[in-house]
Amino acid sequence: MRPLIQILRRSLLATLLATVLLTLVAPVARAQSIDVTTEYRIKAAYLYNFTKFIDWPPPAFAGPGAPFIIGVVDPVGTTAAIVEQALQGKHAPGGRAIEVRRLPGLSDAAEQCHQLFITRAAGLEPDAVHAVVGDAPVVVVGETTDFAAQGGVIGFFVSNDGVHCDVNLAGARRAGIKLSGRLASVARLVREGVRR
């Protein structure tokens, strides 16, 4: 009988120790942030998938064989390189080749893009971007806090469980593009002017 009690005590002690360790380690694992390269690869995958959930008007393209242009406003160039590598060889719906262009700053070239990704390093607010692109059918995507709520079409945000996005329907209407309802199922809808 005595060996059985010792086995039960050891088993209970091992279970208690495992529970304590899991309680201490699990929150730390969840709270650790993803590395920058992984974050931008995930964002590149989002940019690619947005091509499937957004309709651009035909005049947005120079012709039937024209590429789908994703501009990355990145003064440093690191983010643009990651996005370009992640999207190399990819095609948008309709067979359009995806072309990633690094823009060191905002310029008239921004109007030629179908998506314009404003990196954190660019430090630009949606109002400054709209002053350049005007009413052109450009999906303005950013990653600063409340980017979509401040007037961008899509805003990325990182939380403990990964990379997510906000979508501003008013911003999409202003750009003259149509968002699929499927995009709303993977994004959080925000109203312009209402911050989180």
Buried (B, 14 or more C-beta within 10 A) or exposed (E): EEEEEEEEEEEEEEEEEEEEEEEEEEEEEEEEEEEEEEBBBBBBBBBBEBBEBBEBEEEBBEEEEBBBBBBBBBBEBBBBBBBBEBBEEBBBEEEBBBBBBBBEEBEEBBBBBBBBBBBBBBEBBBEEBBEBBEEBBBBBBBBBEBBBBBBBBBBBBBEEEEBBBBBBBBBBEBBBBEBEEEBEEEBEEBEBEEEE
